């Protein structure tokens, strides 16, 4: 059996049953597989034998994979498990049902500016999440961006794709990646977050023009152009593109680091602002069109004028009554406001207490967590990072930084801590019988990711943990997902589906959560309504359905371009 087929039919680590080959590159092959323990389909990326023979490459592969397993973001392909041994090196990832952005652009050609902004915002958010945790992608390109059926984006291969690109480019095989790397990468300098921003700018350039900014017959020719020649201005290739978007792309692709966006969050903010302004301009245009309807007054006969005068007097009396009623309502509202101000509004708007943040960097997280003086003042959100050079449990960074003056909320100041760990395998704690929020916090503090699943139970009280998968005492890789089954009570309750039509997708998801229902995804279709507006739902509003059932949405992508 050749190398391509030798894994098909095998069960890796008594858990992952390999079924078929779905992709391959210079570094690894990707297989569709079944996680028999959790009964879910996954993608397994197995390093090629010749790569596994290189000890330095294996070491880098393991380090990158374990770091990326810490990421958890809706726009990033999730890494569930990492395995490394003398026999095999592989990564277990989320299996994506979709196509690459390259395939989508091949089908559609030049994308509309709204599509480009919609996709780019999601990529920027994914990059921002990774950069905040010290992970640089280093190979952002359309081939590494997956487009799902609902229009959402998933960025793949954080920190790993660059290793494969490096191998291919050393073999003279891949001209693809060279089109998207930043000038500092072409010069051989170490990339940082701003290098990913540049690559995103190139992807945006390609989405709105249908071409990459630099091309050539060799890697060297393309690299020289990147470092010395400005690209063709976007408006020459797509005159209809909004100037705001062109400026955003130009800033993202600035050759000098200091002229470029300094963080992915900045470009995401600008794209979000552009989306809002575009929606506002569209609404204003619609309003102007309505207001500009001409008023044509017909010529009346003398006999009709007396009837008109009577109607005018009635309208005048109605206006007086309306103004008087409005005045009385205003007085009533002022009285109510005066009462509520003295009762509780004044307390809300009174100046909040502030505190100066101490430095937690360098401290042992266990001592921070158990410090009785800190318990009432701070709430800590912990992200674990594999770091063999630091003592496990040591705080590496904090956000907000020490010395910042922050407002003290009723439940304390929230501080995000990055904590070192060198554990590649962790034991699942016993969470049965714990309140579900406590269970999630315990998993997070252990370096694991908890996901809630609901089930009925006649013995376990509502909102308390029934079991976990993997179970208590089992070992998993750091950053793995642990499914927490939470009791929804002795029987399934019947709830009413709220009306979601006319509000934003985020607001709809919040209403579903408040109604104890689940979000079942969305179909995105063009319509006359503003992009992101819910225009349909299944089941319909006010339908009686079981608690935690899924509700799917139909969401507008804006007018068809």
N, C-alpha and C positions, 0 to 999 in steps of 0.2 A: 504493500500500500504506500503511495507516495505521500510527501509531506502535507500536501493540501488536504488529503482525506484522512490522515491518521487519527485525528481527534474526533471526527464525526462518529456519533454513537457512544463515545466515552462519557463517563460521569466523573467530573473533576471534584476531588475532595469529598466524594460521596454526596454531592449536592447539585452540581451544575451539569445537566445533561445536554451535550452538544448535539445540535440537529442539522445545521447547514452553514456553509460559508456564505457570508453576505458582503464581504469587502476585504480588501487587502492593500497594504502599502509596503514601503521598503523596510519598515521596522517590524510590523506585526500583521497578523490576519485577524479578522473579526468574524465571529460566529454567532448565529442565533442559538439560544440555549434556554432551558427551563430550569429555574431555581426550584428544585423539588421540595425544599424545606418550606418556602413561602408560596409555592404554586403560582409563580409569576414568570413571564417571559423576560429575558434579559439579553444583553449583548456581552459577549466575552471576547476581549482582545488579548490574543496570545502572542507573545514575542517569538519571532522566528528563531530557529535553532542557532543560526550563525551569529545573530545578535546576542543571544543568551550566552554565547561562548566568550564574549568580551566583558570581563569583570567590571571595568570602569563604566561601561554603558549600562550594565545591570544595576550598578549602584545608583546611577543617576535616574534610571527608569523607576526604581523603587522609591527613591526620595521624592521625585516629582509626583508619582502616583499617590503616595500617602498624604502629601500636602494637598493635592487636589481633592482627595476624599473628604477633606474638611469643609469644602464649599457646599452650600445649600442655598440655591436660588432658583426661582421658576424659569429663568432664562439660561440656565446652565445645565447641560447633560449631567445627570447625577452619577457619581461613582459610588457603587454600593460596597465593593469589596476589592481587596488587593491581596494577591498571593505570590510569594516568592520562595523558591526552594531550589535545591540542586537540580531538580528534574524539569521544572517549568516555571515561567513567569507569566502571570496574566492579571488582567483587570476586569472586574464585573461592572458593567455600566447599565444605565437606563436604556431600554430598547425604544428607539424613536420611530414612530409611524409617520413618515413624512419624506420630503425631498430636500436636497441641498439648495442653498440660495443660487448656486451656479445653475442647477437644473431649472429652477424657476425663471431665472433671467434668460436662459436659452429659449424657454417657451414664450415668455412675454415680451422680450426685447427691452427697450427703455421703459423703466417703471415711472409711474406718476410720482409727483413730489410727495403726495400724501402717503403712498405706499413706502417710499424711501424713508420718510420721517418715521413712520410707524415701525418699520423694521429696525432702523438705526437707534431709536430710543431704547429698544429692548436689548440690542447688542451693547450699547453704552452702559445700561444698568447692570448687565452681566459683568462687564469689565470693571465697573466701579466696585461691585461686591468682591471680586477677586483681588483687585488692587488694594482694597482696605485690609486684606488678609495677607498681603505681601506676595501674591502670586501674579506673575506676568504671563500672558498667553504666548507672546512672541511670534505667533504665526496666524494672525487674524486674516482670513480670506474667505470668499464665498463658499469654498469647498468645506470649510469647517463651521459653517452656519447652517443649521437645520431649520426648515420651515414646516410647521405642523399644519394639519388640516384646518384648525381653527384660526389660523393667521398668526399664531404666536411663534416666537423664535427661541431656539435652543442653540447655545454656543457649545461646541464640542472640543474635547482634547486640550483643556487648559494645562499649560506647562508640559504637555507631552508631545503635541504636534510639532513643536520646534525641533525635538530630537529626531523625528522622522525626516523633517525637511532638511536638517543638517546632513543626514546620511545621504539623502538623494542628491543634494546639491554637490556634495563631495564627489559623488559618482558622475556628476554632469547630467543628471537625469531630469531634475525638476526646475524648469524655468518659471513654473507657476508662482511659487512663493516669492520670487525675487521682485515680482511686479508690485507687491504689497508691503515690503519691508521699508522701514524708515531710513533716511539718509545715514543716520548714525550707525544703524545695523550694517548698511552697505560698506561703511568705513571700517567695520570690524570692532566697533565699540559695543560695550555691554548695553542691552536694551533696558528701558525702565517703563513705567506706566505710560509715559508720553509717546513711547514707540508704538504701543498698542493703539493709542488715540490716532496716530498718523495712519496706521493700517486701516482703521475704521474709516478715516477720511477717504482713503483710496477706494474702499468698498462702496462708499456713498457716491463718489465720483463715477464709478462704473455703473451703479444703479440708475443714475439720472442721465448718463451720456451713452451708455451701451459700450463703452471702451475703457481700458485701463489708461492712466495718464502717461505711462511710459512703456514703450515696446522696443524690441530689437532682436537681432539674430543670435545674441549670446548674453550670458549672465553679465559679463564685463561691460558690454555696451549699455545695457539697461541700468546698471549701477552707476556708470559715469553720468548718464542723463539725469538720474535721480539727484545726484550731488551737485549738478552744475546747470541744468536747463529747467526753466519753469515749465509746467505742463500747459497744454492748450487751454485757454480760459473756457470755463464751463458754458458761459453764455453764447460762445461761438458754436458749440455743439448742440446746445438746447436753449434756444432764445426764450422759450416760454417758462423756464424755471424761475421761481421767485428769487429776487436778489438776496433776501435774507438767508435762504438755504445755501446759495452760492457762497456767501460770506462765511457761513458756518463751516462748509467743506474746506474752503481756502485756509481758514484758521486751523482746522484740524490737520491740514497737510503742510503747515508752515515748515520750511526746511530748518529754521533755527528753533531749538528747543524753547527758548525764552519767548518766542512769538506764538507758540502753539498752545492749545488748551493744556493746562497743567494737570488736569484730572478728568477721568471719564465722566464723573458726575457733572462737570461744568458743561460738557457738550450735551448731556442728557437734559440739563436744565434749559439750555438754549433751544433745543428741539421741542421741548414741552411748551415753552413760551411761544414758539412759532406756531405750534398746533392751536393754542388758545387764541392767538391773534388771527389766524386763518379762519377759525370758527366765528370769531366776533365780526370779521369783515364780511363773511357770508351772511350772517344774521342782519348786519347793517344794510347790506345790499337788498335783502328781502324786504326789510322795513321801508327803505327808500322807495322801492317799487310800489309798495302798498300805499304809501302816503301820497305818491305823485298822481294818483287817479284823479282826473279832472272833475270838478263839480259843475254840472250843467243844470241851471235853474230854468224850468219851463215858463213860458209866458202865460199868465193867468188872466181869465176874464174878470170883469168887474164884480159879477155875482160871486166869484170864488174868493175875492179878497176879504169879504167879511168873515167867511169861514176860516180863512187863514189867520185873521186877527184873533179870533176866538182860540184857535190852536196855539197862537203865539203866547196869549195870556196864560193858557194852561201850562205851557212849557215853562214860562217865567215863574208861576206859582210852584211848579215841581222843583225848579232849581232852588228857590228859596227854602222849600221844605228839606231838600237834600243838603244844602249848606248848614241849616239849623241842626239837622240830625248829625252831620259830620262834626259840628262844633261840640255837641253834647257828648258824642262818642269820644272825642279828643279829651274833654274834661274828665270823663270816666277813666280813660286810659292813664292820664296823668295821676289821678288819685290812686289807681292800682299800683302804678310804678312807684309812687312816693311810699306806699305801704311796704312793697316788696324791697325797696332800697333799704329801709330801716330793718327789714327782717333778715334778708340774706344776700341781696345783690351787692351791697356795700362791701361785704366781707370778700366776695369774689374779686371785686375790682380794687381792693385795697392793696398796697404795695406788698409783694411777696418777700419772704425772708430769703437772703442769699448767703451762700457759704463759699469759701475758697477751697478748691479741691486739693487734698494732699497728694503726694506721690506714692503710688503703689508699686511702681516699677522696681524690680529687684527683690520684692518681698515674696515670701512663700504664700501661695493662694490659700492654703488651709488655715494659716494664721490670720489672714485677712477675713476669711469667711466666718471664723469663729470668734472674732474680736467683738466682745459685747458692746463696746463703745461705738462700733461702726454699724451694728445691726440695724438700729433704728434710723440711721442717717442715710444709708446707701443701699441700693439694690444692684447686684453685679450680674452682667451678662457676659458669659465666658466663652471664648473661642480657643480651642486647643490646637496647638501647632507642633508637629513632630520636629524636635530639635535635639539631636544627640549631644550637642556641645553644651547645652544648658542643663542645670539640675531640674528634674521633673517637678512640676508644680510652681516653678518660678514665673512671676509676672514679667512679661517681656515688654508690653506697651499698654497704654490706657487711652481711652477717649471718653470724655474730654481730657485734655492734658492737665498735668499738675499746675497749680497756680491760677487756673481759670476761675472766675467768679460766676457761679451758677445759681439759679433759683431752686429753692428747696420745696418740693411738692409734698403733698400730704402723705405719700408713701415712700418718700425719700428720693435722693438723687440717683438716677440711673447711670452707671459707669460701665462701659464695655472694656473688658480685660482680655488680653491675649496671653495665654499661659502655655508654657512649654510642657511637652510630654515626649517620652521616648518609647512609650508602649505601643507596639504594633498590634497586640492582641489584648482585648479587655473582656472581663467576665461580666455577663449580664446580671445586674442586681435583682434581688427579689422585690418586686413592686406590687405583688398581689395584695389587695385590700387597702392600698394607698389612694388618696384623692388624686384625680387625674393630673391636675396642675402640678402637684408635688412630684408625681412620677416623672413628668416631662423635665422638670428642673433637675431631678437626680440624674437622669440620663445625660442632660447637657453638661452638668458638672463633671460627669465621668468621661466626657469626650465622645458621646454618642448622640444620634439624632432620633428623636421620638416622633412617631406619627400615630394619630388617634384613629381607632376603628371602634365602632359601636356595636353592641350586641345586647339582647335581652337577657335578664337573669332574675330568677326568683329568689336567689340566695345572696347576691351581692347588691348592696344599695346603689341607687342611681348615682352616676358620676364617679364611682370608685372602680379601681382596676380589677378586672377578672384574671387576665393573664397577659403574657408578652410572647412575641415571636421574633427572634429566637427566645427560648425559655430561660428561666432563672438558672444561673450556673454555667450556661453555654458561653463559649468564647467567640468573639468576633473582632474584626479589625477596627482600629480607632476611626471614628467618623461614620461607622455603619449605621444604617437605619434600623431601629427597633420598633416593631408594630405593637402598639399598646391597645389591648381590647378593653374598652370601658363599658360598664353596665349602663344601659339606658332604662333600667327598671324592669319590673316583672312582665311588662307587656309593651308592645309597640303602641304609642299614642298616635291619634289622628290629629293632624294640624291643617290649618288653612293656608293655601299658597298665597303669598302677598302679591299685589299688583306691582310689577317691575317695569312695565312699559313706560318709556319717557324719561328714565333716569340713566345715569352712567353705569358702566359695567361694575366699577368698584362699589358704587352705592348699592347696586343690585346684589352683589355678593355679601355685603354687610347685612342687607335685609334678610337674605336667605339664612345666614348664620343666626341672626336674632330670632328667626322663626323656627330654628332647629331643623333646617333643611340643608341639603348638600348641593354644591354647584356642580352641574353635570357637563360643563363645557359650553361652547358657543359656536354657532354658525355665523360667519361674517359675510354680509351681502351689501352691495351698493344700494343706497336709497337717498331720498331727498333730505333726510335728517342728518344732523351733525354726526361726524364720525365718533364712535364710542357710545352712541345712544342705543339703549335696548328698544327694539321695535317689535319684538315678539317673544313668547315664552311657551314652554311645554313642561308641565300641564298649564292650563289657563289660570289666570288669577281667580282666587276664591274657591278653587277646587279643593276638596277634602282628600288628603293623601296621608300616607304613613310618615311618621317622624323620621328624619334623616334620609328620606327619599331624595333622588336627584332631580333637579330642575334645570333644563337646558334653555339657553337663551339664543335669540336671533339679534345680532348686533350690527348696526349700520357702519359701513366703511366710508360713508359720505356719498355725494353724487358721483355717478360713474364718470370717469374721465374720458 
